[in-house]
Amino acid sequence: MSSKMSSEEDSSQEPKTLTPGVNIPPEDTTQNHPHYHAMANAVNDRRHSMSNKIHKGFSFFSRRFATQRKKIAARFALNYLIMSVGILGIFSIYWGSFYKIDGRVKNMNNLVVIEDVDTIDGIPPLFGTTLNEVVSSPEGRYRGNWHIYNITAFREMAESNNLTVFDQIAKLIHDEKYWTSLYIPPNATYNYYTAITEGNGDFNLSGNGVISIYESARHSFGMSIWGLPSLQAVEGLWLSAQSKMVGGIFGNTTLTSQTQIELLGTPLQFRRLDNVQYNLAIYVGPFHDGIIYLTILSIMNLDFFGPLNMAVARSGIKRSHFLIFRYLSSVISFFIMSLCACLVTLAFQVPFTNSYGRGGFMVYWMITFLDMWALGAINELVGMFILTIYPPLLQFWVLFIIIANITPTFTPIGLLPKFFRYGYAMPSHNYYEAIKTIFFRTTRRQLGRNIGILVAWFSTLSIAFPCMTIYYLNAMDKKEKKQVCKVIDEEKKGPEECEP
């Protein structure tokens, strides 16, 4: 007898198994609700009643429909209000970032180092003084914040690092202290004068004049839209001053040979040195569109696995076990999705070995995973909250999280109003800065901070994840019970009294 009772108890405590595609109702589902069958009958009655109303009902403008018509109009008005506020508010973030942005180009820090400072044989250093005047003019200051270094102090800095002046400039550009640089070698004016008076046709004008060092890979969009055009504008100011500068150098010197005249008429254009180039069109994938697509992918986890997660939640397992399952399932999902996204980049032969050798792909995958978890987890947390209050807002949240991330990522934060400094803490901005070190030989000085911020997102959201999951489950349970009671109440009223 006791063995029989024991076997019955064991069988009653066996966990229910989940079969894909089959929903097994738990012990406490709505089917065991005391009024479940009454609710089902009421729903069927309402369906027949609504069908009759549609085919044999009264006019939309009937007095009998006046109350419902007002409620429908109010709901439409509320929806239009929410949509209008969402569109105006969210789109204004991105549009506003470009408002009067050309007037903020002057915030871009640029370096000017002039070694042409000595007067030799009566020839003044007009190359150096002219460049100083150009970048100090209102037109020059409008095109950037040009820091003119004292040459003595700069040489001391270079010597302290065991570098030449030229290499020290390249180092400051590489460390992202400045966007671009202008450098004039020593005795540039005198060398120019000597070459022309001697008719030296082999003289390298570009190597002896103004040399500009920069790295376009630092921020491809920022450099192509604002950095390089500003450099070109300053070059235009420099060239417009060439005739006056040449007149001051040669004075009454007589030039007769064809070589002298050709050298004198040659424009003194800047020599541009792009030390780290953004030179492959394929980079647009991972660095531009890919960042947007990762944000969109991160929210798909909620749609694909939401029904399965709810089925597991209602299967009767312990809540603590479900929370662990829910967390790990999301982590694994983002881990796999990030791998697939990285494999696309690998398949199209984007080079990974520039900085980390053969380990470049693994570094890229891990950073992408951190970014996807940060974006995906916050999307899931906010998504669960929105689904409990007003589900249509979820689409506006998707727009918001994309725009809030890409705005301070695709545009240099230094060119944006102070409001956009929040971007330093956003996942996409730190992801962009981190993967630059993989595909290009850009500086790693900020890599620790970028990874640290992504890890901080990972840790914080991991703590918040179970809390929001519990809130979501409780809210959905209350919502289902409320719907059951509402249907039962409407059944008691009768179908004619129910509101649409």
Secondary structure, 3 states (H helix, E strand, C coil): CHHHHHHHHHHHHCCCCCECCECCCCCCCHHHCCCHHHHHHHHHHHHHHHHHHHHHCCCCCCHHHHHHHHHHHHHHHHHHHHHHHHHHHHHHHHHHHCCCHHHHHHHCEEEEEECCCCCECCECCHHHHHHHHHHHCHHHHHCCEEEECCHHHHHHHHHHCCCCHHHHHHHHHHCCCCCEEEEECCCHHHHHHHHHHCCCCCCCHHHHCCEEEECHHHCHHHHHHHHHHHHHHHHHHHHHCHHHHHHHHHCCCCCCCHHHHHHHHCCCCCEEEECCCCCCHHHHHHHHHHHHHHHHHHHHHHHHHHHHHHHHHCCCCCHHHHHHHHHHHHHHHHHHHHHHHHHHHHHCCCCCHHHHHHHHHHHHHHHHHHHHHHHHHHHHHHHHHHHHHCCCHHHHHHHHHHHHHHHHHHCCHHHCCHHHHHHHHCHHHHHHHHHHHHHCCCCCCCHHHHHHHHHHHHHHHHHHHHHHHHHHHHHHHHHHHHHHHHHHHHHHHCHHHCCC
